[in-house]
């Protein structure tokens, strides 16, 4: 069964004057013109800008998030071949000095003595700069130019639990990336033909306890830029999905829930992602690396199991030939939060 999801074609505010969900914002858009004007709801507002860049040699990720009572910011790096992995996280009580914008591509800056992150957007390009003086005992310096091709579409969707619990997410995929990440004396270069960035922008009013799945990939398959985005659990029962495929910059919405099947006790065991009622999405995800991130501070307990691996399978899309996926590098995760 497919959901009847409304497509938004004009700018709209996420919230009304009371800080509740604006009914006119429920739906999805192909451009990021939903303005996340979150107000009131102290302790319940959650905001983040998560970037993940798939390079030829490494996966690199940087996040700035604000949970209303603290900012939690982290950077991690995975070398595919050696599987050297390190993650640096800082927690800033009250989120002092961290301001999260209302629009998807607005600038965000973190300036902390342990970690500096800049996300600056201008003229179809995000400049991602990271400097960490002690990253696994070495200096880390990243300068990445992430290109937003004019005309590319993104997935921008409002998930309505009710008027007081809701989430706006923007997923921007297959963004060509150039630049470098330097760790100590080792420098990793990024080539825009084979290096692609993914943005996960989130703004919402969340319940105290939450759980969700997210799977994503952005790679070049043959001569095409292909992106995958699937979400589960959090969206169930809302009439909206976070499911879409991106082909050379065009976003094709999937109006059906997907089911994730996996065993975290055996992290090398393949995951499956299937549409609930049809065979339109039939993917197997085979992990080769597990990232487990736990946060436990006064008001926040969070546990993320993010697997890096390869997708195989097929996706049937309306008015398109079947999309066959072979050994497509990406990630799939389970996230449990009490926040």
Secondary structure, DSSP 4 states (H G I P E B T S, - for coil): -----PBP-S-EESB-TTSSBPGGG-EEESSS-EE----S-TTTEEEEEEEEEE-SSEEEEEEEEE-SSEEEEEEEEEETTT--EEEEEEEEETTTT----SSTTS-EEEEETTEEEEEEEETTEEEEEEEEEEETTEEEEEEEEEE--TT---EEEEEEEETTEEEEEEEEEEEEEEEEEEETTEEEEE-TTT-EEEEEEEEEE--SEEEEEEEEEEEEETTEEEEEEEEESTTTTTT----EEEETTEEEE--S-EEEE--TTSTTSPEEEEESSSSSEEEEEEEEEEEEEEEE-SS-EEEEEEEEEEEEEEE--TTS--EEEEEEEEEEEEEEEE-
